[in-house]
Amino acid sequence: MSAHPLDNPALGALTGPHAHFAERRGRVLRYPVDVSPWLALPDDPGAEDWADLAALVGPGGDAPLAGYTGQTPDGWEVTFSLEGVQLVDDGIAAAPDPEAVRLGPADVPEMLDLVERTRPGPFLPRTVELGTYLGIRRNGALIAMAGERLHPPGWTEISAVCTDPDFRGEGLATRLILAVAHGIRERGETPFLHTAASNTTAIRLYESLGFRLRRSTLFSAARVPEHAEA
């Protein structure tokens, strides 16, 4: 394991609180593909680990490598790369929100529609199973949401923060972040989150709420060689 759970948060989650989701081959673990794109390489991946990853993903498939900042083997084509940051709770004013409602499987079609229109990052048909998701509705329609994703021991990631464009500027995202953080704190855990390094508006918001930058990271993907053995 890493020296700190957030150095390799997917590994911490899939060998800890989210172990029941883990699909494993050797030392490589991943979430089911309809739950989350995050997968976990060991901190020191070798040739056998990359072969196991290739077998999990399949020849010609794209392997998400969120959080991995090392080199890919010869023959693996990097298909996506985005600089990111990881921020952690440093005294946010977490609080429940009277308008926030718990979202569940029955709400997934609306959640997917909101995500499609706002693009907060990956949200899949079973992502809701990863933790608590809260939403705000107006006239019955879901207009904002936020929830929990990675869950390494002692920590929970806040993710899928999004607001319908027609309702931006009302502070809904802030309210939901603080409400989700309240639930995390109630369990005795610490909130954290990821965002793109270029998303300076979001970073300023998070820092104003009491998050602090912990480290830079990298969101990337690489294509498994076509000749890789399954």
N, C-alpha and C positions, 0 to 999 in steps of 0.2 A: 504494500500500500504506500501511497505518497506520504510525505512528511506532514502534509496538511490536507484535510478532506477536500478542500476546494481547489487544490492543485490538479486533481483529476476527478472532478465531481461526478461524472458518469460512472466511473469505476467505483467510487464510494457508494453511490446510490444502488448500483446493480449488484454489489456484494453486500449491501446493507438493507435499508428499509424497502428498496424496490427489488430485492432479490427474486421475488415471485414473478416478476416480469421477465427476468433474464433469459435470453437465448444464448447459449454458450458453445463455443468450440475452442478447446484448449484454454488459453488465457484471455481470449477475446470474448467480450460480452456485448450484447446489444438489446435494445428494446424491440418488441414486435414492430413490424414496419407500419402498422396502422395506429401505433401508440406514440412513438417518438422517433425521429431520425438519429438521436444520440446513440453512439456506441462507445465502448470503452476498450482501448488498447492498454496493455500494461505500460508502466512508465519507461521500460527499456525494451521495446519490441524488437525481436529478432526475426530471422528469416522464417522460422516456424510460425511465429505469430502472424506475419503477413500472409503466409499460406493459409492459415486458419481463417483470417479475415476474408481472403479471396473465396474460400469455400462457403463462408456464410453468405456473402453477397452474390457470388456467382460470376463467371467470366463475362466481361463487358459491362458489369453493373457499376454504378456509382456508389462508393463507400463514403458516407459522411465522416469527417474527421474533426468534429467540433472540439476545440480545446487542444488538439494535437499540434505542436509547433516544431516537430522534428522533420526529418527528411523522409520522403517516400522512396521505395525501392525502384531500381531501374525497371522501366516498362510500365510503371504506373503514371498515368497522365493526370495532372492536377486540373480539375474542371471548374473549380470554384475556390475563391480565396477572398476573405474579408477580415480586416483587422477588427478586433473586438476588445471590449473591456469588461472586467468583472468588478462589481461594486458590492459592498457589504454594509449591513446596518451599523451605524455609528451613532445611535441615539435618535432614531426617527420617532415621531409622535404617533405611534400606532394606536388606532382606535376603531371600534366597530362603526358601521354606517347604517342608519335606520332604513335607508332605501335599498340597500343591497340585499339580494336574494340568492340563495344557494342554487347553482345550476347543476343539472345532472344529465344522464343519457337522453332523456326526452327533449332536452334543449339543444342537443348537438346540431341538428340542421340549422337552427338560427345562429348558433355559435360559429359554424363553418361559413355561413353567409356573411356574418360580420367580419370574420377574419379575411375572407376573400375581398371585401371592400376596403379594408384598412391595412392589410399586410403587416401585422406586428411580428411575423415570424412563423415558423412551422406550428400548425395546429391540425391534428388529424382526427379521424372518427373516434378513436379511443383515448385521445389525450386527456379527456375529462377524468379518466380513471386514475390519473397520477396524483391527484390531491383535491383540495377544495377550490372550486371555481365560483366566483361571485359575479353577479351581474346587476345592472340597473335597467329597469324597463320604464317606458313612457307609453301610455295608451296601449299597453300590452306588448309593445315591440321592444326587443332587446337592443339597447343603444350603446352599452358600454360593458366591458367585462375585464377581469383579471383573475389569475389563478396560480396554482402551484405546479411546478414541473419537477426538476431534479431534486432528489432528497438524500444527499449524503448524510451520514450520521451527524446529528446536531444542527443541521442546516436545512433550509428549504428555499428553493429558488422561486421567485415571483416571475411570472411569464404571461404571455398572451394579453398584455395590457393594450387595450384598444377602445376607441370611441368612434361612433358614427360621425362622419364629417359634419352633419347638420347640427350636432350637439357639442362640438368642440368649443373650448373656451369657457366651459361651465365648471371646470375643476373635477369632472367625473373620474378621470384617470387617477388623480391624486387621492380622491376619496377611496377608490377601490384598492389602490396600493396600500393605503394605511389600514384598510379593513382586512385585507389578506394578511398583512404583516401582523395585525393583532391576533389573528388565529394561530399564526406560526409561533408568536411569542407565548401564547397561552399554553402551548405544548412544551414550552421550555426550550425552544429552538431559535435559531437566528436567521432572519431573512437575508437573502442575497439575490443578485440578478445579473444578467448579461445584456449588453446592447452593443451595437456597432460603434466603433471608435469615431466614426464620422457623424454619428447622430448627436451632435453637440447640444441640441435643444433638449433631448431626453436626458442627457447626462447632467445638464444644468438643473433640470427639474429634480432628478434623483438626489443630487447633492444638496439642493435646497431643502429636501425632505429629511435629510440626515443620513444619507448613504455616503460612503467614501470609496474612492478608487482603491481596490486591492491589488490588481495586476492587469496587465495587458494579456490578451489571448488571441487566438486565431480561429475563425470559422472557415473550414475548407472541405473539399471533397476531392476524391481521386478515383479514376476509373480503373477497375480491375482489368489486367491484361486479358485479351480474348483467349490466349493460350493457357490461362491459369487452370490448374486442375481443380475440379469441384470435389 
